[in-house]
Amino acid sequence: MQKDIVNWGIISTARIANTFAQDVRHCTNSKLYAVASRNIKDAKHFAHNHQIPNAYGSYTSMLEDPNIDAVYIATPHTLHCENAILAMQAGKHVLCEKPATTSLSLLEHMIAEARAQDRFFMEAMWTYFLPAILKSKAWVESGEIGELLHIKASFGFPVHYEPKSREYAKELGGGCLLDMGIYPIALDALFNISEPTTEFVSHHLAPNGVEDDVTWIYQRGQVTSTLHTSFRSRLNNDAWLIGSKGTIRIPDFWSAKECFLYDGNSLVEHFADAREGSGFEFEISHASDKILKGEKESSIVSHMVSRQLLKRLNDIRLNIEANGKDNS
């Protein structure tokens, strides 16, 4: 691409699209050019709030705009595959909200389409680009905590039960695993990508049968991972990387702004970033950089990483389905 900035369009005016729209202004290689909704009033209202020059009343009409280079997909999980393929067939690069989709077969369809259309395609796992997460990874890799022995991460907030809401509706891929559980799964995989040798899952089901609280434990060699997600209560929402000689604490790891390195009870180092936005700007800048360089896959959230994350999500869901009633 012979230019120095990527013109972005947003598919959907869902809540998370607002974060993208707010943070893209902090990216020197990215510009928000358009937004599309199935309701033109919603699109115009969103465009007005975020000073976006173009608003469209359908996804197709926005994708026909030749000035748009890439799209950010903010629709529910179950629509990601359809929307991404539509965008790539229209010649657009794609940054797709996590999880990329709801099944491995659909993910392979998306990856195959990206290759067929020669388009960049990346799952928007923004946590992987946060400076505090990268700092924590550097500490682990340099041996600051010794041999990694335990990974602990939790992410949950109370979400009022409404069976037709995006969070709970079965037809929209409802349940806390796809919505919030992707974060502890991704954090765990970043620090230990090897496949689990043993797995324990405990869960609770909402009245309509989707999971609203899940705890799972992985064992891989010397590393034990204890992970938790919930719609029923506010969890600690932090992560701990515990080694043979030190510990890393990452408060609010999913949106991490800081991290702490300990030797026993003694604080060795504290890192805090100097972000200007909410944190989405780091992944947006990365995606735009790859697009401008003509690359078709992220070096951080590769297609293989997306496969691994989705496989773990689906393995846990299969475990829950096999066990039937909740075991809380």
N, C-alpha and C positions, 0 to 999 in steps of 0.2 A: 504494500500500500504506500504510494508516494505522497504522503502527507504527514503532518505532525500532531494531528488530533483526531480522535474518534468521535463521530456523531452518534449518540446513543438514543434509542427509543425505549420506552418502558411499556411492556404488555401487562395491563391491569393496574388499577389504582388501589390495590389492597394496602393494608397498613404498612407492610414491610417496604412497599414501593416508596413511601415517604422518606424512609431512611436513605435509600439509594439516591433519591432526588436531592436530599439535603447534603449528602456527603460528596456527590460527584463534583460539586463546585470547588472542592479542595484538591482536585486532580488537574494538573497542568496539561495532561495529554487526553483529556476527556471533556466532552460537552454534551449536555442534555438537550436534545433537539426536538423530541416529540414524546407524546404519551397517547396510549390507546386504551379505550374501555368499550365494553359492549353498549354502554350508555353514554351518548355524546355529552350530556350534561355533567356526568361525573368526570369525564375526560377534561372538559373545559374548566371545571372547578379546580381540579388537580393542577392543570396547567397554569391557571391564574395564581394559585397559592405558591407555586414553585418557579414562576417566571419562565415557563417553558413556551417557546414560540409556536408550537404546533400541537393541536389536539385532534384526535380521530375517534369516530364513533364505532369503529370496528378494527380488529387486529389486521385483517386483510388489507384494508385501505392504508393503514400506516406502513405495512410492509411493502406496499407498492411505491412508497416514496424513495426515489433513488438517492436522496441525500443522507439517508440513514445507513450507517455502516454496521451497527451491532444493536442487539436488543437484550434487555434484561427482563427475564420472565419471572413475574411475581404472583402468578396464579396458584390455586391449590395444587397439591402434589399430583393428583390424578389427571390434571390437564397439562402437566409439564411436557410429556412426550409429544402430544398433539401440537402444542404451541411451538415447541422447539423445532420440530420437523417442518412445520409451516414456515417458520422464520428462515430456516436454512435453505429450503427450496426457493425462497424469495431472494436468496443471495446474501442473507445477513449472518453475521457471526453471533454467537449466543453465549450469554452468561445466565445460567439457569439456577433459580433458587433451590436450596437444599431441602430434603433429599432430591437428587436429580429426577427421580421418578419412583414408582412403587414396586417394580419388579426388575429382576436382572434381564429378562427377555426384552422389556421395553427399553432399558438402558442400552442394550446392545443395538437395538433398532436406532436409537438416537446417535450413538457413536458411528454406526455404519453410514447413516445419512450425512453426518458431518464430514466423513471421509469422501463420500460420493460427491458432495457439493464443494469439497475443498474449503470448508469453513472452520473457524475456531469454535470450539465447544468446551465449556468448563462449568462444573458444578460450583455454585457460589458458597463455598465453605470459608466464610470470611475469617473465622477464628485462626485458620492456618497462616494468615498474613499479619496478624497483630504483633507488634514489636515485643511485647512481654512474653508471648508464646515463643517467638523466635529466640529470645534471650534465654528462656528456660531450657529450650532444646540445646542451645549452645552450652549451657552449664552441664547438662547431662552428658553430652558428647565429649566434653573436655574432662570428664571424670570428677567434677566438683562434688558429686554426692556418692561417688564410688559406684558399686554395682547396683543397678536399679532392681528393687525388690517388690515394691508395691506401687500401684497407680490407683488413686481414689478420685472419683469425680461425681458430682451430683448436680442436677439441674431440674428445678421444678418450681412452679408457682400455682396457687389455687386458680382454677378455671371453672367458672360456674357451669354446671351441667345443663346443656341445651342440645338435645339430640340432633337438631338440624344445623347446628353451627359448624363452621369449618373445623374447629378443634375436635368435635365429637362425631360428626356425620360419617357413617360407614362409607357412603358413596363418594365422599371427598377424601378418603384415606385417613379418617379420624383416628384419634388415639394419641397418647402422649409419646409413644416411641418415635413416630415419624416427625412429630412436631417439635419435641424437646429432647428426646432420647438420642437423636442424631448428634447432639453436642458431646455428651460423654463418650459415645462410641467413637467419634472423630478424634477427640483428645487422646483417648486410649490408643487408638491406632497410630497416631502421630509418633508416639513414644515406643510402641511395640507393635509393628505391623504383622508379625508372625501369627499364624492361625492358632486359635485356642485349642488346647488338648483336652480340657474339660470345661464344662459350663454348667452353672446352676442358675435357674431363673425362678423368681418369686413375683407374683403379680396380683393385682386387684382389677376387677372389671367394673365399668360403669353400667348403669341399667340397660343400655342398648347393646352391651357385649363388647365394646371396644375397651382396650386397656387404659386405665387412668392412673396407674401406679405400677412401676416395674423396678425391681432390683435384680441385677445379674452379676455373677462372679465368673471371671475367666482365670484359667491357669495355663501359663505358657512358660515352660522351663522353670526358671527361678522367679518369674514375675507373676504376682497375683493382682488382678484388677477387680476392684469393687466399685460398681457403677449403679446409679440410681436416677430415675426420672419420675416426675409426678405432676398430675393435674389436681391432686387432692390437697397438697400442702406446699408451703414454701420450704424448700430445702436449703442447705448451706450455700449451694451454687458456687462452690470453690473446688479446686483441684489440688491434690497433693502428690508429689513424686518423691517417694521415700527410698533412699539408697542405704548402702552398708555403712556410709560415713557421713551422710548429710541428707537434708530434706529441702524441697522446693515447695513453697505455697503460692498458689495463684488465685487470689480472690476474684469472684465473678469471672471465672476462666473463659466463659463463652464470649465475653466482650472485654477480655482482660486489658486493663490499663497499667497494671503493675505486677511485680512478682518479687518474692523474697527467698533468699538462699540462707539456710541455717546449717550450722555445725552443732549438733545437739540442740541446746536451747539458745545458743548464741547466734545472733544475726550477723552474717558475714557480709551480705550485700543486698541492697534494695535497688530495683530498677523500676522507673516510671517513664512512660512515653510522653511525648509532647504533641499528641494528636490535636488536630484542629476540628475534626468532625466526630462522628460516633464510632468510627472504625471501619466502615465500609470502604472508605477512600483507598485503603491499602490494596484490597482485592480489585477494585475498579482500576486503579493505576496499573496493577500487574496485568490484568486482562487487556487493557488498552495497549500496553507496551508490547505484549505478544502479538496482538492484531497488527499493530503498526510495523512490526518486524516480519510479518508474513507467516508467523508460526501458527499452528493449528491445534496445539495442545499445551496446557499449562505444565510447567516443570515442577509445580508444587501440588496442585490438585489435578493430577493426571487422570486419564481415563481409567487406568488401573486402580488408582486410589478410590475413585467413585465406585468401581466394581466391588472393592473390598468393603467399603462402608455399607453399601446396599446389601451385600451378602450377610454381613453381621446383623443388620436390621431384620432381614427376612428370616434368618436362623432363629432369632429371639421370638419373632412373631409365630413361627411354626411351633416352637416350644410351647408358647402360650396356647395356641389352638389345640395342640395335642393333649394338653392337660385339662382342657375344658374349663370348669368353674375356677374362680379365683382361689388362691391359697393364702390369702392374707389372714 
